């Protein structure tokens, strides 16, 4: 997996992620996935179970967690992630930004395949939309020319 880019495009993806911690397994919500990591949302109870005795988080003092999540067309991905950021979004909603720490070859291929395919689909949709707009503009201009002539 290429680590040359600092930021990778995050794709919105809804799903469930199982996070293993000292106090057991906790289910959280997958918000986004990229080639470098994932973003999770959870409530306060899940957060307390994931980090029972962790005073703070930072990129230099990240916490490793085992996660398991599914992606369409590629199946389940089980890996270890570093939690590099924790943000409070609302009174009872928290966001965890996690970078992949250990990915086996199968998981690397699965994540890269999913991200590249979704980006390609998104790009094709944008091109189709632009072509439609251009055709509508062209036909509108032709009608204006006919009315003038």
N, C-alpha and C positions, 0 to 999 in steps of 0.2 A: 504494500500500500504506500502510495506516495505521501511523504510528509513534507514535501517542499513548500506546499501552500500553507499559509498560516490559517486562513479561513476557508472552509469548504461550504458550498451551497447547502443549506438545510432545506429538506423537503418535509412538508407537513405530512404527518402519518399518524392516524389515530389507531390505538391498539393498547393491549395490556402488556406490561413488562413485569416479570417476576424478579425481584431483587433479593438476593441472599445476604443476610447480615448475621451478626453474632446472636441476635435474638430470634432468628428464624427467617422464613420467607415472607415477603410483603409484596402485594400486587399494587402497581402504580400505573399511571396512564402515560403512554408514549405520545409525545407531542411532535417531535421532529427527528429525522435521521439524516446523517451526512456521512461522507467517507471517513471522517475523523472521529465521530461520536454520535451521541444521542442526547435528546432533551426530554426529561420526564416531568410530570406534574403529579403531586401527591398532596394529601391532607396532613394536618398536624400529627394525627395518630400514627400514620405510616412513617412520617419523618422521625418521630420519637422512637419507633421500632428500628428504623434503619440506622440511626445515630444515637444510641442510648447514652453514650458517655463521651461524645465528641464536642469539645467546646467551640471549635471554629474550623473553617475550611479555607484553603487558599491553594492556588496552583502549585506553590512550593511545598505545601503540606497537604497534599491530596489524600483522599481516603479511597482505598481499593474496594470495589464491590463486585460480586459475581452477578451478572444479569442474563436473563433469557427472554428473548422476544421473537416474534414472528414477522416475516415480510412476505407479501404476496409473491408467488412464483418461485421463491427461493427457499421457503421453509423457515425452520427455527434457527436462530443464531444464539449460541451460548458463548459468552466471553467475560473477561474481566475488564472493568472500566475504572478510571480515576475520576472521582467527583471533584471538579475544579471550581464549581461555582454553585452557590445556593442563594436563591432570591425569593423573597416573599412577594407574591402577586396580589393576594388579598388576605383577609383575616384568617382564612383556613386553607389557602392554596399556596403551595410552594413549588418552585421550579428548580430542578437539579440539572446542571449542564455537566455531561460526562464525556470524557475522551476515551476511546478504546485503548486499553493498555496492552492486552494480549489477545490477538486474533489468530486462529489457525488459518491455514491456507484456504480451506473450504469457506470459512466465515468471511475472509477477505474477498474472495471471488463473489460470494453471495451479496455482500453489502455493495461492492463496486458495481455489480450487474444491476442491482435494484436502482441505485442512484443514477447511473448512466442511462438506464432505460426510461426512468421518470423524467429526466432532463430532456431526453430526445423527444418524448411524447409532448412535453410542455413546449419545446421549441417548434415542433411541427404544428401544434395548435396555434401558436403565435403567427407562424408563416401563413397558415390557412386563413386566419382572421385578417391579416394584412392584405392578402390577395383578394379576399371578399370585399374589403373596403376599397381597394384600388379599382376593382371591377365596377362597383357601384358608382364611384366617382367618375370613372370613364364613361359609363352609360349615361349618367346625369349630364356630363359635359356634351356628349353627342346630341342629347335631346335639346339642350340650350342652343347648340349650333343650328339644328334643324328649325327651331322656332325663329331664330334671327334671320335665316336665309329664306 
